[in-house]
Amino acid sequence: MKAKKAKKIKKEHLILDVLQQYPETFDIFIDHGIGCIGCRAAEFESIEQGIGMHGIDVDKFVVLLNEKIALKPKKAIKKTKKVVKK
């Protein structure tokens, strides 16, 4: 029986597809100054095309995206703080 292969983002994937499937990657695009994520080009541009136009190393960018989606959500520790009114 084969183990399931982890999904990976590739530079050939469309920007909009990545953002829709992995919304947690949004901050990586923003942190790198990629504001075109809201424009129509994101619908048909691959990561390689869109990121490459901004002078960013595409391969390193894709590594960051894959690291982000590999992180498993941690269980939130519920902390309660009492607010004291003065």
C-alpha positions as CSV (number, residue, x, y, z in Angstrom):
1,M,0.0,0.0,0.0
2,K,1.4,3.4,-1.0
3,A,1.4,6.3,1.3
4,K,-0.4,9.4,0.1
5,K,2.0,11.9,-1.4
6,A,1.8,15.3,0.3
7,K,0.4,18.0,-2.0
8,K,3.0,20.5,-3.1
9,I,2.7,23.9,-4.7
10,K,4.7,24.2,-7.9
11,K,5.8,27.2,-9.8
12,E,3.5,26.2,-12.7
13,H,0.4,26.6,-10.5
14,L,-1.8,29.6,-11.0
15,I,-1.6,32.3,-8.4
16,L,-5.3,32.4,-7.8
17,D,-5.6,28.6,-7.6
18,V,-2.9,28.6,-4.9
19,L,-4.6,31.3,-2.9
20,Q,-8.0,29.7,-3.1
21,Q,-6.7,26.3,-2.1
22,Y,-4.2,27.5,0.5
23,P,-5.5,30.9,1.9
24,E,-2.8,30.7,4.6
25,T,-0.2,31.6,1.9
26,F,-1.8,35.0,1.4
27,D,0.6,36.7,3.9
28,I,3.7,35.3,2.0
29,F,2.5,37.1,-1.2
30,I,1.8,40.3,0.7
31,D,5.1,40.1,2.7
32,H,7.0,40.0,-0.7
33,G,5.1,43.0,-2.1
34,I,3.0,40.9,-4.5
35,G,-0.1,43.1,-4.7
36,C,-1.3,41.7,-8.0
37,I,-3.0,38.9,-6.1
38,G,-6.2,40.8,-6.4
39,C,-5.9,41.7,-10.1
40,R,-7.2,39.7,-13.0
41,A,-3.7,38.5,-14.0
42,A,-3.7,36.2,-10.9
43,E,-6.4,34.2,-12.7
44,F,-4.2,33.1,-15.5
45,E,-0.6,33.8,-14.4
46,S,1.5,31.1,-12.9
47,I,3.6,31.7,-9.8
48,E,6.6,31.6,-12.0
49,Q,5.2,34.3,-14.3
50,G,3.8,36.6,-11.6
51,I,6.6,36.3,-9.0
52,G,9.4,36.4,-11.6
53,M,8.1,39.7,-12.9
54,H,8.8,41.2,-9.4
55,G,12.5,40.0,-9.4
56,I,11.9,37.5,-6.7
57,D,13.6,34.1,-6.8
58,V,10.7,31.9,-7.8
59,D,12.2,28.6,-6.5
60,K,12.8,30.1,-3.0
61,F,9.3,31.6,-3.0
62,V,7.8,28.2,-3.8
63,V,9.7,26.7,-0.9
64,L,8.2,29.3,1.4
65,L,4.7,28.5,0.2
66,N,5.3,24.8,0.7
67,E,6.7,25.3,4.1
68,K,3.6,27.4,5.0
69,I,1.1,24.7,3.9
70,A,3.2,22.0,5.6
71,L,2.6,23.6,9.0
72,K,-0.1,21.8,10.9
73,P,-2.5,24.1,12.8
74,K,-1.6,24.0,16.4
75,K,-4.4,23.7,19.0
76,A,-5.1,27.0,20.4
77,I,-4.5,27.4,24.1
78,K,-7.4,29.2,25.6
79,K,-6.2,32.0,27.7
80,T,-8.6,34.2,29.6
81,K,-7.7,37.6,30.8
82,K,-9.8,39.6,33.2
83,V,-10.3,43.2,32.3
84,V,-10.2,45.5,35.2
85,K,-11.9,48.8,34.8
86,K,-10.4,51.8,36.4
